[in-house]
Amino acid sequence: MIMKKIVVPRNLENIDDMLFFADAFLFGVELLSVHFENTYSLEQLKSVILKLKDKGKDVFLSCNKNYDRNDLSILESCLREIETLPIAGVFFYDLAVLELVKEKKLNITLVWDQEHMTTNYFSANFYEKEGVQGICLSTNLTLKEIESIKKKTNMFCITPVFGYYPMFESKRHLVKNYLETFSLESSNGYYQIEKEGKIYPITDHNLGTTVYTSVPLNAVKESKLLKEQGMDYLMFQEKLLDHSLFVKILECYNQYLNSGEQKWIEQVDQLLEGKYDLGFLYKETIYRVKKHG
């Protein structure tokens, strides 16, 4: 499989600007997904899916909310309709999605997307046996761990390489509750918190509260290595970024992946004014306790 670039756009209006640089798009389904700046009903998405399909692009949909019993009838109805659409797959967090697809024998390609839990090939291989075909790898992984998972699972793998990603999610409206308690003014759901010299974006949305990384992940240099290792998809997240800047970033990644020229790495650095990091690509987060005696 040739490696593809999957983009998570802020909205539907500007996706034409990204068609040259993107091979696939991921959209959030209304009422059934989180971490998206905008979500859409399947009726809104149908014409977009067909348009992108005609242009040779893959389309993924996300049903990655953590559901309760009141969501299940809506989820089942949505999955039945999704089965009729020409999409590449559905991202899921809650196991209710997997169970419904199995129980109702729906012909849907599933992508395991449990954020901080998609961290090892043992679990990936378990889900593969349950009928899941793809995995969106955690941003907590090192390059070495990503390579290991890719080598030791038959699932297609998606690795985030650019954008702001969620650090923390709560079903509670933490900021809204705080503001109401102390009679403070709201700010249309978008906030910031400063800690140890870093500023973290926060959104208080209709499904709860999400805290994002202080700066975007930028793995442009590592993207070529991931391509050489056989990665199936690289993921780019537009949320919280200016659209024109994001398109320029996509172009730089595209040029670097094709040419390997250092100048495109430097161009990304200039566009972001040096304000980015590499996440955990070179930082191990799990350590073995040293034995004593």
N, C-alpha and C positions, 0 to 999 in steps of 0.2 A: 504493500500500500504506500502510495506517495504521501508524504506528510502534508497536512492541510492546516490552514490558519482559520480558527473559529473566532468570530467577533461577537461580543455582547454589546449591542448598541444602546444608546440612551433612549432613542425613540425610533419610530418608523420613518419619519419624514426625511432623515438624512442618510439612509442606508445606501442610496445610489452613489454617494461620494466614496463609499468604501468597497464597491463591487470589484474594482481592479485588484485590490490587495487582499480581499477575504475570499476564502473558499467555502465558508460555512457561517451561519448565524444562529444565535441562541436567543429565544424570546421567552419571557415569563407569561404564564397563563393567569389571567385574572382570577383572583380569590384563592388560587392554588399555589402561588409561588412567592418567594421572598428574595430580598437583595437586588431587586430590579428597580430602576428609576421609574419605569412605566411598565405596566402589565396590560394584557389585551385579551379580549374574548376571542374564542375560536372563530367567530363570525368575522371579526376584524382581521384576523390573521390569514384566513383562507386565501384571499386574493394575493397577499404578500408571499405566501408559501408557493403558490403556483407561479408567480412572477420570478421568484428566485430559482425555482426548479427549472424553469425554461432557460435561465441563464447558466445552468450547470452548477448551482450552489446547493450545498446541503443545508437543511433547516432542522434544528433541534428545538424542542419545546421543554420548558421546565415546570415540573410539578413538585417543587422542593420544599414545600411548607411542611411543618410538623403538625399533623392533622389531629382533630378531635372527632368524636362521633357525629357531630353536626355537619362535618365536611364530607362524610363518606358517600352520601347519595350524589352530591355534586361531583365528587371525584370520579365515581363510577360512570356517571353520564358523560363526563368530559373524556374519559379514557375510551369509551365506546366510540365517541365521535372522532377522537384523535386517530383511532385505528383506520379510519377511512381516508386519512390525509396522507399525501406523499412526503412524509418526513423521514429524517435519518434516525431519530430516536427521541426518547423522553428521559430527562434527568429526574432523579427522585432522591429524596432524603428519607421520608417515612416509609416503613416497610408495608404500609397499607397499599401503596402503589404496586409493589411486587406481588403481594397476595391477591389483589384484585385481578391483575393481569394473568396470573396463574389460574385462579379460580374460574374466571370467565373465559379462559382460553383466548385471550386477545393477542393478535399478531402485532406486537409493539416491541421495538428494540429498546431495551432499558439501559440507562447509564447510571451506575451507582455514584451518588454525589452527596456524601455525608461529611463534606468539608474536612474537619480535623480528625476524622476517623478513617479516611481512605489512605492508610499509611503503610500497608504491608501486603505482600502477595498471598499470605495464608488466607486472609479474609477475602481478597479478590477471587481466589480460586474457589472458596466456598460459595460466593455469590454467583460465580460462573456456573457451578453445578446446579444452582437454583434457577438458572435461565437468564441471568444478566449478561449482556454482551459487552458493555463498556464501563470504564471507570474514569471519573474526573479526580485526578490526584490532588492530595492535600497540599496547601502552600506551606505546610510544616516540614516538608521533606527536604533532604539534601540531594544533591545531584547523584551521589552514589546510590542512595535509596531509590530514586526515580529509575535509574538504570536497572537496578536489581528487580524492581517490580515489573518493568517492561520485559525483561528477559524471562521472568518466571511465571508469567500469566499469558493466556491466550486471548484475553480481553483486549479490545482496542483502548488505548490510553490517551487521555487528554491532560496536558500539563499547562497550568496558568503561567504565563511569562510576563504579562504586563497589566498594570492597573491597580486600583485600590481594591483590597479584599477584606471581607468581614473578619474581625477579631473576636467579636462577642455579639450574641443575639439573645434577646429576651422577649417573651410574649407579653411582658408587662410594659406599660408606657412609663418608663423610668423618668424621662425628662419631663413629660407632661404632668405626671403626678407631683414631681418636685416643684414645678412652676406653679401649679394650682395650690399646693400646700402653703407656699410662701407668697402667694398673690403676685407673681411675677409675669411679665409679658412673654408670650410665645413668639417664635420666629419661623412660622410656617413649616415646622417639622425639621429644620436643618440647624444644627448646633455644632459647637466645638468644645473640646475640653483640653486644657493644657496640663501636661504632666512631665516633669523632668526635662523641660525645655522643648518638648515635642507637642504639636497640636494634632489632635485626633478628631476627624469628622464624625458626627453622630446624626443619625436620622431617627426621628420618632414618627413612625408611620402607622397606618391603620391596623397592622398586625403586631406591633410592638416596637422595640428599640434595637437599633444596630449600631455598633461602634466599628469604625473602619481603621485601617492602618494609617499612620501619620503621613506617610509618603507612598507613592505608587511603587509597586514591584517593577523592576526593569531588568530583565535577563536577556538583553539583546545579544551580548557576547555568547552566553550559554545556549541561545536558541539554535545556533549552528551545530553545536555539540549534540544537542537533543535530536536534531534532524539526523545527524550521522549515526546516532544510537538507535534509529528506527522509530522515533516517537510518531504517533499517528496524527495527533492534533496539538497545536499550540493555541492557547486561549488568550484573548486580548479583551480587557474590560474597559469600557468607555466611561462608566459612571464616575461622577465628580470631576470630570475633565472637560476642558473646552473642546468643542467638536473639531475645529480646524487644527488644533494642536494634535488631537488624537489621530486625525487622518495623516498628518505629517509623520507621526511616530510609526504608523502602519507602513508608510512608504519606506522609511528608513530600515525597518525590520526586513521588508521585502527585498530591498536592495542588498542588505548585508547577507541575507540567506542565499541570494543568487550569486553574489560576487565575493563575499568574505573580506571585503575591503574595510580597513580600520576606520576610514573616514566616516562611515555610517554609524559606528559606535559613538564616535566623537560628536556627530550631529545630534544623536539622541540626547547625549549629555548636555549639549548646548540648549536644546529645546526645553529640557526639564530643569535647566539652570542648576544642574548637579543635585537636585532634590528628589532622590529616589534611593532605594536600597535593593539588596538581593535576597531579602527575606531570610529563609533558613537554608538556602542552597549550599552554604558552606558552614552551617552551624548545626551540630548535632544537638537534638533536644531531649534524647533519652539516654541516660547513662546507667551502666551496671554498678550496683553498690559493691564497693571493694570489700572483700572478705578480710576479717581480722582474726589473728591467731592461727 
